[in-house]
Amino acid sequence: MITYHAIGYHGLFVALGALVLMTLLPNGSRAHRLLSRALLGALIITAALVGLSY
């Protein structure tokens, strides 16, 4: 069974991978900006899901 708690922790693992990818991309590239915005949104959603799980 997948819970909000599990979704939150899996989201954090994906966020770590995104951070590694962001370090490999050049700073001014479109992919870097898109990934950073997506990562920020994912972290906000992950925080909300983990908060709802308690």
Biopython code that builds the backbone (N, CA, C, O; Angstrom):
import numpy as np
from Bio.PDB.StructureBuilder import StructureBuilder

atoms = [
    (1, "MET", "N", (0.832, -1.162, 0.000)),
    (1, "MET", "CA", (0.000, 0.000, 0.000)),
    (1, "MET", "C", (0.893, 1.247, 0.000)),
    (1, "MET", "O", (1.822, 1.344, 0.802)),
    (2, "ILE", "N", (0.618, 2.183, -0.883)),
    (2, "ILE", "CA", (1.384, 3.412, -0.970)),
    (2, "ILE", "C", (0.685, 4.477, -0.125)),
    (2, "ILE", "O", (-0.504, 4.746, -0.290)),
    (3, "THR", "N", (1.443, 5.060, 0.763)),
    (3, "THR", "CA", (0.889, 6.082, 1.646)),
    (3, "THR", "C", (1.470, 7.442, 1.273)),
    (3, "THR", "O", (2.416, 7.528, 0.491)),
    (4, "TYR", "N", (0.901, 8.497, 1.836)),
    (4, "TYR", "CA", (1.454, 9.835, 1.620)),
    (4, "TYR", "C", (2.895, 9.906, 2.115)),
    (4, "TYR", "O", (3.742, 10.571, 1.520)),
    (5, "HIS", "N", (3.149, 9.212, 3.206)),
    (5, "HIS", "CA", (4.484, 9.196, 3.792)),
    (5, "HIS", "C", (5.488, 8.595, 2.804)),
    (5, "HIS", "O", (6.567, 9.155, 2.608)),
    (6, "ALA", "N", (5.149, 7.477, 2.188)),
    (6, "ALA", "CA", (6.036, 6.821, 1.227)),
    (6, "ALA", "C", (6.233, 7.676, -0.017)),
    (6, "ALA", "O", (7.341, 7.743, -0.549)),
    (7, "ILE", "N", (5.181, 8.326, -0.486)),
    (7, "ILE", "CA", (5.301, 9.196, -1.652)),
    (7, "ILE", "C", (6.256, 10.346, -1.346)),
    (7, "ILE", "O", (7.050, 10.741, -2.200)),
    (8, "GLY", "N", (6.180, 10.873, -0.154)),
    (8, "GLY", "CA", (7.070, 11.958, 0.240)),
    (8, "GLY", "C", (8.525, 11.549, 0.229)),
    (8, "GLY", "O", (9.369, 12.295, -0.269)),
    (9, "TYR", "N", (8.840, 10.389, 0.763)),
    (9, "TYR", "CA", (10.227, 9.958, 0.801)),
    (9, "TYR", "C", (10.737, 9.565, -0.575)),
    (9, "TYR", "O", (11.908, 9.797, -0.879)),
    (10, "HIS", "N", (9.902, 8.984, -1.408)),
    (10, "HIS", "CA", (10.336, 8.696, -2.774)),
    (10, "HIS", "C", (10.574, 9.994, -3.539)),
    (10, "HIS", "O", (11.481, 10.070, -4.368)),
    (11, "GLY", "N", (9.769, 11.003, -3.266)),
    (11, "GLY", "CA", (9.982, 12.307, -3.891)),
    (11, "GLY", "C", (11.312, 12.915, -3.493)),
    (11, "GLY", "O", (11.960, 13.568, -4.312)),
    (12, "LEU", "N", (11.731, 12.716, -2.258)),
    (12, "LEU", "CA", (13.030, 13.231, -1.832)),
    (12, "LEU", "C", (14.179, 12.517, -2.525)),
    (12, "LEU", "O", (15.190, 13.141, -2.845)),
    (13, "PHE", "N", (14.039, 11.220, -2.761)),
    (13, "PHE", "CA", (15.080, 10.497, -3.491)),
    (13, "PHE", "C", (15.198, 11.010, -4.923)),
    (13, "PHE", "O", (16.304, 11.139, -5.449)),
    (14, "VAL", "N", (14.074, 11.298, -5.548)),
    (14, "VAL", "CA", (14.092, 11.841, -6.904)),
    (14, "VAL", "C", (14.691, 13.242, -6.892)),
    (14, "VAL", "O", (15.404, 13.618, -7.823)),
    (15, "ALA", "N", (14.412, 14.013, -5.853)),
    (15, "ALA", "CA", (14.962, 15.363, -5.746)),
    (15, "ALA", "C", (16.490, 15.328, -5.644)),
    (15, "ALA", "O", (17.162, 16.204, -6.188)),
    (16, "LEU", "N", (17.031, 14.347, -4.968)),
    (16, "LEU", "CA", (18.491, 14.225, -4.897)),
    (16, "LEU", "C", (19.083, 13.969, -6.274)),
    (16, "LEU", "O", (20.125, 14.527, -6.617)),
    (17, "GLY", "N", (18.427, 13.128, -7.062)),
    (17, "GLY", "CA", (18.876, 12.887, -8.431)),
    (17, "GLY", "C", (18.798, 14.148, -9.281)),
    (17, "GLY", "O", (19.675, 14.403, -10.106)),
    (18, "ALA", "N", (17.755, 14.928, -9.079)),
    (18, "ALA", "CA", (17.610, 16.182, -9.826)),
    (18, "ALA", "C", (18.707, 17.168, -9.433)),
    (18, "ALA", "O", (19.211, 17.900, -10.285)),
    (19, "LEU", "N", (19.079, 17.195, -8.169)),
    (19, "LEU", "CA", (20.162, 18.079, -7.744)),
    (19, "LEU", "C", (21.486, 17.690, -8.387)),
    (19, "LEU", "O", (22.267, 18.557, -8.778)),
    (20, "VAL", "N", (21.737, 16.405, -8.495)),
    (20, "VAL", "CA", (22.962, 15.941, -9.157)),
    (20, "VAL", "C", (22.944, 16.349, -10.623)),
    (20, "VAL", "O", (23.954, 16.809, -11.156)),
    (21, "LEU", "N", (21.811, 16.183, -11.268)),
    (21, "LEU", "CA", (21.695, 16.569, -12.673)),
    (21, "LEU", "C", (21.864, 18.072, -12.846)),
    (21, "LEU", "O", (22.453, 18.517, -13.831)),
    (22, "MET", "N", (21.356, 18.854, -11.908)),
    (22, "MET", "CA", (21.500, 20.308, -11.996)),
    (22, "MET", "C", (22.952, 20.737, -11.882)),
    (22, "MET", "O", (23.343, 21.737, -12.484)),
    (23, "THR", "N", (23.756, 20.013, -11.132)),
    (23, "THR", "CA", (25.167, 20.373, -11.025)),
    (23, "THR", "C", (25.906, 20.087, -12.323)),
    (23, "THR", "O", (26.927, 20.714, -12.606)),
    (24, "LEU", "N", (25.405, 19.152, -13.111)),
    (24, "LEU", "CA", (26.062, 18.820, -14.380)),
    (24, "LEU", "C", (25.666, 19.768, -15.507)),
    (24, "LEU", "O", (26.419, 19.935, -16.466)),
    (25, "LEU", "N", (24.504, 20.385, -15.404)),
    (25, "LEU", "CA", (24.035, 21.286, -16.459)),
    (25, "LEU", "C", (24.655, 22.668, -16.292)),
    (25, "LEU", "O", (24.918, 23.097, -15.169)),
    (26, "PRO", "N", (24.893, 23.374, -17.410)),
    (26, "PRO", "CA", (25.403, 24.745, -17.293)),
    (26, "PRO", "C", (24.374, 25.661, -16.636)),
    (26, "PRO", "O", (23.170, 25.441, -16.770)),
    (27, "ASN", "N", (24.840, 26.679, -15.934)),
    (27, "ASN", "CA", (23.958, 27.532, -15.139)),
    (27, "ASN", "C", (22.934, 28.286, -15.960)),
    (27, "ASN", "O", (21.794, 28.414, -15.515)),
    (28, "GLY", "N", (23.270, 28.781, -17.110)),
    (28, "GLY", "CA", (22.345, 29.614, -17.869)),
    (28, "GLY", "C", (21.446, 28.861, -18.824)),
    (28, "GLY", "O", (20.660, 29.479, -19.541)),
    (29, "SER", "N", (21.541, 27.556, -18.852)),
    (29, "SER", "CA", (20.788, 26.797, -19.850)),
    (29, "SER", "C", (19.301, 26.733, -19.501)),
    (29, "SER", "O", (18.903, 26.854, -18.343)),
    (30, "ARG", "N", (18.509, 26.540, -20.533)),
    (30, "ARG", "CA", (17.064, 26.441, -20.340)),
    (30, "ARG", "C", (16.711, 25.198, -19.526)),
    (30, "ARG", "O", (15.802, 25.229, -18.697)),
    (31, "ALA", "N", (17.427, 24.115, -19.765)),
    (31, "ALA", "CA", (17.166, 22.873, -19.019)),
    (31, "ALA", "C", (17.434, 23.061, -17.528)),
    (31, "ALA", "O", (16.710, 22.521, -16.692)),
    (32, "HIS", "N", (18.468, 23.820, -17.199)),
    (32, "HIS", "CA", (18.790, 24.077, -15.786)),
    (32, "HIS", "C", (17.675, 24.873, -15.124)),
    (32, "HIS", "O", (17.265, 24.552, -14.009)),
    (33, "ARG", "N", (17.177, 25.909, -15.799)),
    (33, "ARG", "CA", (16.088, 26.713, -15.231)),
    (33, "ARG", "C", (14.817, 25.892, -15.070)),
    (33, "ARG", "O", (14.139, 25.984, -14.046)),
    (34, "LEU", "N", (14.495, 25.090, -16.079)),
    (34, "LEU", "CA", (13.297, 24.263, -16.027)),
    (34, "LEU", "C", (13.393, 23.237, -14.905)),
    (34, "LEU", "O", (12.429, 23.013, -14.173)),
    (35, "LEU", "N", (14.553, 22.621, -14.777)),
    (35, "LEU", "CA", (14.740, 21.606, -13.734)),
    (35, "LEU", "C", (14.699, 22.239, -12.350)),
    (35, "LEU", "O", (14.165, 21.643, -11.415)),
    (36, "SER", "N", (15.254, 23.437, -12.209)),
    (36, "SER", "CA", (15.226, 24.073, -10.887)),
    (36, "SER", "C", (13.806, 24.460, -10.488)),
    (36, "SER", "O", (13.439, 24.332, -9.320)),
    (37, "ARG", "N", (13.002, 24.930, -11.438)),
    (37, "ARG", "CA", (11.598, 25.248, -11.122)),
    (37, "ARG", "C", (10.803, 23.983, -10.808)),
    (37, "ARG", "O", (9.979, 23.970, -9.893)),
    (38, "ALA", "N", (11.052, 22.931, -11.564)),
    (38, "ALA", "CA", (10.356, 21.672, -11.306)),
    (38, "ALA", "C", (10.764, 21.097, -9.959)),
    (38, "ALA", "O", (9.932, 20.545, -9.239)),
    (39, "LEU", "N", (12.034, 21.224, -9.618)),
    (39, "LEU", "CA", (12.518, 20.726, -8.332)),
    (39, "LEU", "C", (11.892, 21.506, -7.178)),
    (39, "LEU", "O", (11.502, 20.916, -6.170)),
    (40, "LEU", "N", (11.796, 22.811, -7.318)),
    (40, "LEU", "CA", (11.167, 23.613, -6.275)),
    (40, "LEU", "C", (9.703, 23.218, -6.088)),
    (40, "LEU", "O", (9.234, 23.089, -4.957)),
    (41, "GLY", "N", (8.986, 23.028, -7.183)),
    (41, "GLY", "CA", (7.595, 22.585, -7.089)),
    (41, "GLY", "C", (7.478, 21.214, -6.464)),
    (41, "GLY", "O", (6.588, 20.972, -5.649)),
    (42, "ALA", "N", (8.377, 20.311, -6.842)),
    (42, "ALA", "CA", (8.346, 18.960, -6.284)),
    (42, "ALA", "C", (8.638, 18.965, -4.793)),
    (42, "ALA", "O", (8.026, 18.206, -4.042)),
    (43, "LEU", "N", (9.559, 19.806, -4.355)),
    (43, "LEU", "CA", (9.862, 19.876, -2.923)),
    (43, "LEU", "C", (8.696, 20.449, -2.130)),
    (43, "LEU", "O", (8.435, 20.015, -1.008)),
    (44, "ILE", "N", (7.999, 21.413, -2.698)),
    (44, "ILE", "CA", (6.820, 21.967, -2.021)),
    (44, "ILE", "C", (5.736, 20.903, -1.898)),
    (44, "ILE", "O", (5.125, 20.757, -0.840)),
    (45, "ILE", "N", (5.498, 20.166, -2.970)),
    (45, "ILE", "CA", (4.482, 19.108, -2.946)),
    (45, "ILE", "C", (4.894, 18.001, -1.983)),
    (45, "ILE", "O", (4.061, 17.473, -1.246)),
    (46, "THR", "N", (6.185, 17.648, -1.989)),
    (46, "THR", "CA", (6.675, 16.608, -1.083)),
    (46, "THR", "C", (6.503, 17.031, 0.370)),
    (46, "THR", "O", (6.095, 16.226, 1.207)),
    (47, "ALA", "N", (6.810, 18.280, 0.672)),
    (47, "ALA", "CA", (6.644, 18.763, 2.044)),
    (47, "ALA", "C", (5.174, 18.722, 2.456)),
    (47, "ALA", "O", (4.853, 18.377, 3.593)),
    (48, "ALA", "N", (4.293, 19.071, 1.539)),
    (48, "ALA", "CA", (2.874, 19.028, 1.849)),
    (48, "ALA", "C", (2.394, 17.589, 2.082)),
    (48, "ALA", "O", (1.617, 17.332, 3.001)),
    (49, "LEU", "N", (2.855, 16.661, 1.250)),
    (49, "LEU", "CA", (2.450, 15.261, 1.402)),
    (49, "LEU", "C", (2.962, 14.659, 2.708)),
    (49, "LEU", "O", (2.233, 13.951, 3.403)),
    (50, "VAL", "N", (4.211, 14.943, 3.033)),
    (50, "VAL", "CA", (4.755, 14.414, 4.282)),
    (50, "VAL", "C", (4.027, 15.051, 5.471)),
    (50, "VAL", "O", (3.754, 14.383, 6.468)),
    (51, "GLY", "N", (3.718, 16.337, 5.360)),
    (51, "GLY", "CA", (2.977, 16.988, 6.426)),
    (51, "GLY", "C", (1.575, 16.404, 6.595)),
    (51, "GLY", "O", (1.086, 16.284, 7.718)),
    (52, "LEU", "N", (0.932, 16.044, 5.498)),
    (52, "LEU", "CA", (-0.392, 15.445, 5.583)),
    (52, "LEU", "C", (-0.372, 14.006, 6.127)),
    (52, "LEU", "O", (-1.380, 13.500, 6.620)),
    (53, "SER", "N", (0.800, 13.362, 6.024)),
    (53, "SER", "CA", (0.862, 11.970, 6.453)),
    (53, "SER", "C", (0.892, 11.846, 7.971)),
    (53, "SER", "O", (0.670, 10.755, 8.496)),
    (54, "TYR", "N", (1.157, 12.918, 8.679)),
    (54, "TYR", "CA", (1.260, 12.831, 10.141)),
    (54, "TYR", "C", (-0.007, 13.238, 10.807)),
    (54, "TYR", "O", (-0.091, 13.222, 12.035)),
]
sb = StructureBuilder()
sb.init_structure("model")
sb.init_model(0)
sb.init_chain("A")
sb.init_seg("    ")
for serial, (resi, resn, name, xyz) in enumerate(atoms, 1):
    if name == "N":
        sb.init_residue(resn, " ", resi, " ")
    sb.init_atom(name, np.array(xyz, "f"), 0.0, 1.0, " ", f" {name:<3s}", serial, name[0])
structure = sb.get_structure()
